[in-house]
Amino acid sequence: MACFPLYSNSGNERILAVPAWFPFNWKDSSEVYGLLFVIQCIGQFNLTGIYTVADTFIMSMLMTTAKQVELLGHNFENCIYTTLLQLHVAQDDVIQFSRSFNQYGSNSNVNDDYYITNTDSVMRVVLTESFQVKLKQNLGICVRHHQKMLKFVRRLEDFIWPLMSIKMMASMFYHILICFMLVCNGDKVFVYTLAQYEIMAVFELILVSYFGQYLINKEEELKNQVYNCPWYICDVSFQKSIVLVLNGCLCIPSLSVVKLAPLSLPTVLAMLKSSTSIFTVLRQTLDY
């Protein structure tokens, strides 16, 4: 964007990268003009870095939160297998035990005697009191992790939603205004500048909404991962705990825009669609 003045149709008139007033005549000296142009370009590059860091902060927080949810789901799904390893059951036996469950659950032709024979040694450990105690401790760790995640997402929501609400509303106004000015203005430099800003603004909104959607998808997968844990081989107390965890997973706090719509791809696409519709109406007014 800073180099567009070099390709302007201004004739022999010198134009700076950023319009500015100086208490001296910079147009008559090539050295002064070149120095000011380089300084302004460096300033533009610095602003680009600052804006990039500020804009990617929200995306990085969303990605970090989504990965924490993914890690939590992995811990829930493998809670029983982790407990077996902690009780010094051989890793190969635990792997075979988990594979036997997958085959038994997906293939109805598996012989029950074969299944019981290959898992009998591990099942004896599962039925011990020490296993049940250790399993509840590991489940408690996962539940506390889940509670911390819920608390963190709520705090992140309280921090982000005012910023994202202002950003979304301002972006919707800018999309309408910039597209309208692109149609009405014939200055090549001005059009290039606005077009570049519009493309990057749309790209930024799509990126933010993508990571918001990614977090929502991971939170939805968490319920399936909890249910995929072989809870049915444990005692009734553990099964009741899993039911409570599943009920807790139904209350998924999601980041929102103006506390009305979730920060997701459908929300941003609907906003862009509305902006395009308003721009089309304004564009038609030029024909009258």
Salt bridges, closest charged atoms under 4 A:
GLU13 OE2 - LYS27 NZ 3.73
ASP55 OD1 - LYS167 NZ 3.90
GLU70 OE1 - LYS67 NZ 3.17
GLU70 OE1 - LYS218 NZ 3.61
ASP120 OD2 - ARG124 NH1 2.35
GLU157 OE2 - LYS259 NZ 3.46
ASP158 OD1 - LYS259 NZ 3.92
GLU198 OE2 - HIS175 ND1 3.04
GLU204 OE2 - LYS167 NZ 2.62
GLU220 OE1 - LYS223 NZ 3.07
GLU221 OE1 - LYS218 NZ 3.57
ASP287 OD1 - ARG283 NH1 3.46
